[in-house]
Amino acid sequence: MQGISQETMDALFLKVDGDVPLTKEDAVALLNTESHSDAFYRLLAKAEELTRREYGNRGYVFAQIGINSAPCSGNCKFCSMGCENFMVQEEIEKTEAEVLEEAGRAVEQHIDALFLMTTADYDMKKFLRIAEKVKAILPEDVMLVANIGDFEEEMAKRLQETGITGVYHIVRLNEGIDTALCPADRIRTLDAIRGAGLELIYCVEPIGPEHTYEQIADEMLRAREYSVNIMACMKRVGVEKTPLYERGEITDLELTKIAAVTRLVTRPKTSMNVHEPKQMTLLAGVNQLYAEIGINPRDCAVETGSNRGFSIAAVKDMLHQVGYETK
């Protein structure tokens, strides 16, 4: 790591203060900040300053319900549900009634958004039926977000008509290499989301030690190109026996630095998230966290809430500890 000079950091912060978009080269320079250096803490402080100035003390809590666990044709080499490395305890699918019950409990705890997540092969018609029922019980100020496989423009319109507010969709790091999915298909879905007027929720993920700062910066710029208002970055969690497990994980310190740079580069209008929730990242411009219900791709338990996942109460407490106000 070559580090970053004080003069370069000063110049980049002047661009941020002047609302001048940072370039890929700027992002890479900031990502090369040495951990534990004075520059590292200046970087975190700048991201934190930006968030407090633009968002006030508003913290956001998003909840996600994993609807099914099944061998997935996306075959991501880091996922517990890849079709060639299915590691989950069992194949399950929540019933419509179960999803509605979980959604109702989440709403009672005053969340800001509810995500419905499925594997890439989940039946779209079934998803739309469930989403429509869930939408009917959500307060108007709670976003309903789809986290599903790739789709075309017609499906994007149907999602919008069903009451879906936004879609979580990304081009993953090493998409098409560490996954069986085509990057061009992912981009077409991003375009379909934008074309239908749906909110795009984006994330730089899943970040591992082997990914270059250039790769990471590219996804920050992609998010900015799509005018993303809700942004995130996520480290890859090593699921034992999956193909990428031996590559290891980045540290929480590294994730915190990446979160700070992501905040400065993408300039999301609503919130900045990091996943999984890490307390130290809340000093780097992060003001939104996820609670998880059901399955998640970083876990082998069918109910991640009893294992890796954070509860709504837990993430609210994390936000409150640094002075963010939630619903």
MIPAVO-418673 format. One record per residue (C-alpha): residue number from 0; residue in three letters; x, y, z. Coordinates in steps of 0.02 Angstrom, whole numbers, plus 50000, padded with zeros to 5 digits. Example, Ala and Ser with C-alpha at 12.3 -4.5 7.8 and 13.67 -1.06 7.14 Angstrom:
# MIPAVO-418673
[0; "ala"; [50615; 49775; 50390]]
[1; "ser"; [50684; 49947; 50357]]
//
This chain:
# MIPAVO-418673
[0; "met"; [50000; 50000; 50000]]
[1; "gln"; [50075; 50166; 49945]]
[2; "gly"; [49977; 50277; 50064]]
[3; "ile"; [49910; 50451; 50029]]
[4; "ser"; [49995; 50617; 50060]]
[5; "gln"; [49918; 50753; 50167]]
[6; "glu"; [49919; 50869; 50017]]
[7; "thr"; [49822; 50745; 49909]]
[8; "met"; [49695; 50714; 50046]]
[9; "asp"; [49672; 50901; 50072]]
[10; "ala"; [49641; 50924; 49886]]
[11; "leu"; [49514; 50783; 49880]]
[12; "phe"; [49421; 50849; 50033]]
[13; "leu"; [49409; 51019; 49947]]
[14; "lys"; [49326; 50932; 49800]]
[15; "val"; [49203; 50848; 49919]]
[16; "asp"; [49163; 51013; 50004]]
[17; "gly"; [49136; 51093; 49835]]
[18; "asp"; [49021; 50953; 49777]]
[19; "val"; [49144; 50907; 49641]]
[20; "pro"; [49126; 50720; 49600]]
[21; "leu"; [49278; 50616; 49645]]
[22; "thr"; [49357; 50516; 49504]]
[23; "lys"; [49409; 50334; 49503]]
[24; "glu"; [49587; 50390; 49532]]
[25; "asp"; [49530; 50495; 49680]]
[26; "ala"; [49437; 50345; 49754]]
[27; "val"; [49588; 50231; 49735]]
[28; "ala"; [49700; 50362; 49816]]
[29; "leu"; [49584; 50370; 49967]]
[30; "leu"; [49570; 50181; 49976]]
[31; "asn"; [49760; 50175; 49988]]
[32; "thr"; [49753; 50269; 50153]]
[33; "glu"; [49857; 50173; 50279]]
[34; "ser"; [49758; 50104; 50426]]
[35; "his"; [49806; 50179; 50596]]
[36; "ser"; [49885; 50331; 50512]]
[37; "asp"; [49828; 50508; 50548]]
[38; "ala"; [49758; 50511; 50371]]
[39; "phe"; [49649; 50360; 50410]]
[40; "tyr"; [49561; 50449; 50552]]
[41; "arg"; [49545; 50608; 50449]]
[42; "leu"; [49458; 50504; 50314]]
[43; "leu"; [49335; 50431; 50438]]
[44; "ala"; [49303; 50603; 50513]]
[45; "lys"; [49267; 50677; 50341]]
[46; "ala"; [49140; 50543; 50298]]
[47; "glu"; [49060; 50564; 50469]]
[48; "glu"; [49055; 50754; 50448]]
[49; "leu"; [48970; 50735; 50279]]
[50; "thr"; [48838; 50616; 50347]]
[51; "arg"; [48797; 50722; 50499]]
[52; "arg"; [48786; 50878; 50390]]
[53; "glu"; [48677; 50800; 50255]]
[54; "tyr"; [48573; 50675; 50355]]
[55; "gly"; [48570; 50757; 50526]]
[56; "asn"; [48558; 50626; 50661]]
[57; "arg"; [48433; 50517; 50566]]
[58; "gly"; [48470; 50333; 50575]]
[59; "tyr"; [48382; 50202; 50469]]
[60; "val"; [48335; 50022; 50507]]
[61; "phe"; [48300; 49904; 50363]]
[62; "ala"; [48237; 49727; 50390]]
[63; "gln"; [48253; 49584; 50267]]
[64; "ile"; [48154; 49422; 50259]]
[65; "gly"; [48239; 49278; 50172]]
[66; "ile"; [48093; 49185; 50095]]
[67; "asn"; [48175; 49025; 50034]]
[68; "ser"; [48332; 48919; 50041]]
[69; "ala"; [48365; 48808; 49890]]
[70; "pro"; [48511; 48766; 49776]]
[71; "cys"; [48526; 48922; 49668]]
[72; "ser"; [48581; 48925; 49486]]
[73; "gly"; [48677; 49087; 49520]]
[74; "asn"; [48803; 48968; 49600]]
[75; "cys"; [48900; 49106; 49688]]
[76; "lys"; [49060; 49032; 49757]]
[77; "phe"; [49041; 49126; 49921]]
[78; "cys"; [48857; 49085; 49951]]
[79; "ser"; [48785; 48950; 50063]]
[80; "met"; [48651; 48918; 49932]]
[81; "gly"; [48754; 48895; 49774]]
[82; "cys"; [48690; 48745; 49676]]
[83; "glu"; [48861; 48661; 49681]]
[84; "asn"; [48895; 48702; 49864]]
[85; "phe"; [48728; 48705; 49954]]
[86; "met"; [48771; 48716; 50140]]
[87; "val"; [48607; 48766; 50222]]
[88; "gln"; [48533; 48650; 50352]]
[89; "glu"; [48385; 48610; 50240]]
[90; "glu"; [48285; 48671; 50092]]
[91; "ile"; [48139; 48775; 50152]]
[92; "glu"; [48014; 48900; 50086]]
[93; "lys"; [47913; 49015; 50197]]
[94; "thr"; [47727; 49013; 50166]]
[95; "glu"; [47634; 49172; 50124]]
[96; "ala"; [47561; 49170; 50300]]
[97; "glu"; [47734; 49154; 50378]]
[98; "val"; [47802; 49299; 50276]]
[99; "leu"; [47654; 49407; 50325]]
[100; "glu"; [47676; 49362; 50507]]
[101; "glu"; [47861; 49407; 50503]]
[102; "ala"; [47823; 49568; 50410]]
[103; "gly"; [47693; 49616; 50539]]
[104; "arg"; [47815; 49589; 50682]]
[105; "ala"; [47945; 49696; 50593]]
[106; "val"; [47821; 49837; 50565]]
[107; "glu"; [47775; 49837; 50749]]
[108; "gln"; [47958; 49877; 50786]]
[109; "his"; [47954; 50032; 50676]]
[110; "ile"; [48068; 49995; 50529]]
[111; "asp"; [48104; 50107; 50380]]
[112; "ala"; [48107; 49975; 50243]]
[113; "leu"; [48064; 49791; 50222]]
[114; "phe"; [48162; 49685; 50097]]
[115; "leu"; [48096; 49521; 50028]]
[116; "met"; [48239; 49409; 49970]]
[117; "thr"; [48233; 49251; 49865]]
[118; "thr"; [48354; 49142; 49769]]
[119; "ala"; [48377; 49183; 49585]]
[120; "asp"; [48261; 49043; 49529]]
[121; "tyr"; [48111; 49085; 49638]]
[122; "asp"; [47947; 49094; 49545]]
[123; "met"; [47913; 49276; 49500]]
[124; "lys"; [47724; 49259; 49500]]
[125; "lys"; [47728; 49187; 49675]]
[126; "phe"; [47843; 49328; 49730]]
[127; "leu"; [47723; 49459; 49661]]
[128; "arg"; [47576; 49380; 49754]]
[129; "ile"; [47671; 49382; 49918]]
[130; "ala"; [47735; 49559; 49890]]
[131; "glu"; [47560; 49623; 49856]]
[132; "lys"; [47497; 49549; 50019]]
[133; "val"; [47645; 49619; 50116]]
[134; "lys"; [47622; 49791; 50039]]
[135; "ala"; [47443; 49794; 50104]]
[136; "ile"; [47501; 49786; 50285]]
[137; "leu"; [47645; 49909; 50274]]
[138; "pro"; [47627; 50089; 50332]]
[139; "glu"; [47648; 50216; 50192]]
[140; "asp"; [47817; 50271; 50257]]
[141; "val"; [47895; 50096; 50249]]
[142; "met"; [47981; 50053; 50086]]
[143; "leu"; [47949; 49880; 50012]]
[144; "val"; [48105; 49818; 49923]]
[145; "ala"; [48133; 49665; 49812]]
[146; "asn"; [48297; 49569; 49821]]
[147; "ile"; [48274; 49441; 49682]]
[148; "gly"; [48356; 49374; 49524]]
[149; "asp"; [48378; 49463; 49357]]
[150; "phe"; [48225; 49521; 49262]]
[151; "glu"; [48169; 49618; 49109]]
[152; "glu"; [48074; 49783; 49089]]
[153; "glu"; [47903; 49701; 49096]]
[154; "met"; [47941; 49624; 49267]]
[155; "ala"; [48007; 49791; 49328]]
[156; "lys"; [47840; 49870; 49283]]
[157; "arg"; [47746; 49731; 49371]]
[158; "leu"; [47850; 49756; 49527]]
[159; "gln"; [47808; 49941; 49524]]
[160; "glu"; [47623; 49906; 49497]]
[161; "thr"; [47623; 49782; 49642]]
[162; "gly"; [47683; 49917; 49761]]
[163; "ile"; [47867; 49878; 49767]]
[164; "thr"; [47959; 50039; 49808]]
[165; "gly"; [48135; 49987; 49765]]
[166; "val"; [48250; 49845; 49713]]
[167; "tyr"; [48415; 49789; 49786]]
[168; "his"; [48521; 49740; 49637]]
[169; "ile"; [48707; 49747; 49600]]
[170; "val"; [48849; 49692; 49490]]
[171; "arg"; [48953; 49592; 49612]]
[172; "leu"; [49141; 49599; 49621]]
[173; "asn"; [49205; 49465; 49501]]
[174; "glu"; [49031; 49439; 49431]]
[175; "gly"; [49037; 49302; 49300]]
[176; "ile"; [49197; 49233; 49377]]
[177; "asp"; [49146; 49194; 49556]]
[178; "thr"; [48965; 49177; 49501]]
[179; "ala"; [48873; 49091; 49357]]
[180; "leu"; [48783; 49254; 49318]]
[181; "cys"; [48817; 49366; 49169]]
[182; "pro"; [48871; 49545; 49208]]
[183; "ala"; [48776; 49607; 49054]]
[184; "asp"; [48615; 49531; 49123]]
[185; "arg"; [48645; 49617; 49289]]
[186; "ile"; [48666; 49784; 49202]]
[187; "arg"; [48508; 49758; 49098]]
[188; "thr"; [48414; 49730; 49261]]
[189; "leu"; [48487; 49890; 49333]]
[190; "asp"; [48426; 49982; 49179]]
[191; "ala"; [48253; 49902; 49194]]
[192; "ile"; [48242; 49959; 49376]]
[193; "arg"; [48286; 50136; 49330]]
[194; "gly"; [48169; 50134; 49180]]
[195; "ala"; [48021; 50083; 49289]]
[196; "gly"; [48053; 50224; 49411]]
[197; "leu"; [48098; 50106; 49553]]
[198; "glu"; [48223; 50154; 49687]]
[199; "leu"; [48388; 50063; 49660]]
[200; "ile"; [48478; 50009; 49818]]
[201; "tyr"; [48661; 49970; 49780]]
[202; "cys"; [48809; 49892; 49870]]
[203; "val"; [48993; 49862; 49836]]
[204; "glu"; [49006; 49678; 49878]]
[205; "pro"; [49058; 49547; 49924]]
[206; "ile"; [49228; 49623; 49963]]
[207; "gly"; [49369; 49498; 49991]]
[208; "pro"; [49557; 49519; 50017]]
[209; "glu"; [49591; 49480; 49834]]
[210; "his"; [49487; 49621; 49762]]
[211; "thr"; [49585; 49772; 49702]]
[212; "tyr"; [49546; 49950; 49748]]
[213; "glu"; [49517; 49982; 49562]]
[214; "gln"; [49378; 49851; 49561]]
[215; "ile"; [49300; 49923; 49717]]
[216; "ala"; [49308; 50100; 49648]]
[217; "asp"; [49223; 50045; 49486]]
[218; "glu"; [49069; 49988; 49582]]
[219; "met"; [49064; 50150; 49680]]
[220; "leu"; [49059; 50245; 49516]]
[221; "arg"; [48927; 50128; 49445]]
[222; "ala"; [48815; 50168; 49594]]
[223; "arg"; [48842; 50354; 49566]]
[224; "glu"; [48802; 50334; 49381]]
[225; "tyr"; [48632; 50265; 49431]]
[226; "ser"; [48604; 50408; 49555]]
[227; "val"; [48587; 50288; 49701]]
[228; "asn"; [48510; 50367; 49857]]
[229; "ile"; [48534; 50216; 49972]]
[230; "met"; [48711; 50147; 49965]]
[231; "ala"; [48808; 50010; 50053]]
[232; "cys"; [48966; 49908; 50055]]
[233; "met"; [48984; 49731; 50120]]
[234; "lys"; [49129; 49617; 50162]]
[235; "arg"; [49125; 49437; 50105]]
[236; "val"; [49089; 49321; 50250]]
[237; "gly"; [49179; 49156; 50235]]
[238; "val"; [49055; 49012; 50236]]
[239; "glu"; [49152; 48854; 50277]]
[240; "lys"; [49168; 48729; 50133]]
[241; "thr"; [49115; 48854; 50000]]
[242; "pro"; [49245; 48878; 49860]]
[243; "leu"; [49304; 49050; 49918]]
[244; "tyr"; [49315; 49010; 50102]]
[245; "glu"; [49504; 48988; 50100]]
[246; "arg"; [49530; 49163; 50029]]
[247; "gly"; [49480; 49234; 50198]]
[248; "glu"; [49399; 49399; 50244]]
[249; "ile"; [49447; 49581; 50252]]
[250; "thr"; [49457; 49655; 50426]]
[251; "asp"; [49324; 49764; 50505]]
[252; "leu"; [49453; 49904; 50499]]
[253; "glu"; [49470; 49886; 50311]]
[254; "leu"; [49281; 49880; 50291]]
[255; "thr"; [49267; 50041; 50391]]
[256; "lys"; [49390; 50128; 50276]]
[257; "ile"; [49298; 50067; 50121]]
[258; "ala"; [49134; 50128; 50194]]
[259; "ala"; [49207; 50301; 50222]]
[260; "val"; [49272; 50312; 50044]]
[261; "thr"; [49108; 50245; 49974]]
[262; "arg"; [49016; 50382; 50068]]
[263; "leu"; [49127; 50518; 49993]]
[264; "val"; [49126; 50450; 49816]]
[265; "thr"; [48944; 50399; 49791]]
[266; "arg"; [48860; 50540; 49891]]
[267; "pro"; [48696; 50447; 49922]]
[268; "lys"; [48553; 50564; 49962]]
[269; "thr"; [48468; 50459; 50097]]
[270; "ser"; [48582; 50339; 50189]]
[271; "met"; [48746; 50244; 50196]]
[272; "asn"; [48748; 50064; 50255]]
[273; "val"; [48878; 49934; 50295]]
[274; "his"; [48847; 49748; 50310]]
[275; "glu"; [48855; 49650; 50417]]
[276; "pro"; [48827; 49780; 50555]]
[277; "lys"; [48991; 49838; 50633]]
[278; "gln"; [48994; 49967; 50771]]
[279; "met"; [49157; 50049; 50715]]
[280; "thr"; [49087; 50090; 50544]]
[281; "leu"; [48962; 50207; 50627]]
[282; "leu"; [49108; 50327; 50649]]
[283; "ala"; [49136; 50328; 50461]]
[284; "gly"; [48976; 50401; 50392]]
[285; "val"; [48864; 50247; 50409]]
[286; "asn"; [48688; 50287; 50470]]
[287; "gln"; [48588; 50135; 50416]]
[288; "leu"; [48594; 49950; 50464]]
[289; "tyr"; [48504; 49790; 50418]]
[290; "ala"; [48414; 49666; 50528]]
[291; "glu"; [48385; 49494; 50452]]
[292; "ile"; [48247; 49364; 50466]]
[293; "gly"; [48247; 49192; 50385]]
[294; "ile"; [48393; 49134; 50278]]
[295; "asn"; [48540; 49237; 50219]]
[296; "pro"; [48679; 49187; 50097]]
[297; "arg"; [48814; 49204; 50231]]
[298; "asp"; [48736; 49079; 50348]]
[299; "cys"; [48693; 48894; 50353]]
[300; "ala"; [48552; 48914; 50479]]
[301; "val"; [48377; 48926; 50406]]
[302; "glu"; [48337; 49061; 50534]]
[303; "thr"; [48484; 49180; 50533]]
[304; "gly"; [48406; 49281; 50674]]
[305; "ser"; [48460; 49142; 50792]]
[306; "asn"; [48636; 49138; 50720]]
[307; "arg"; [48727; 49272; 50616]]
[308; "gly"; [48584; 49393; 50590]]
[309; "phe"; [48554; 49549; 50695]]
[310; "ser"; [48383; 49586; 50768]]
[311; "ile"; [48292; 49751; 50740]]
[312; "ala"; [48317; 49794; 50923]]
[313; "ala"; [48504; 49759; 50910]]
[314; "val"; [48535; 49871; 50760]]
[315; "lys"; [48429; 50009; 50836]]
[316; "asp"; [48537; 50002; 50991]]
[317; "met"; [48696; 50013; 50886]]
[318; "leu"; [48630; 50169; 50800]]
[319; "his"; [48572; 50247; 50963]]
[320; "gln"; [48743; 50219; 51041]]
[321; "val"; [48818; 50346; 50920]]
[322; "gly"; [48676; 50469; 50931]]
[323; "tyr"; [48568; 50423; 50782]]
[324; "glu"; [48382; 50440; 50804]]
[325; "thr"; [48268; 50304; 50734]]
[326; "lys"; [48080; 50284; 50721]]
//
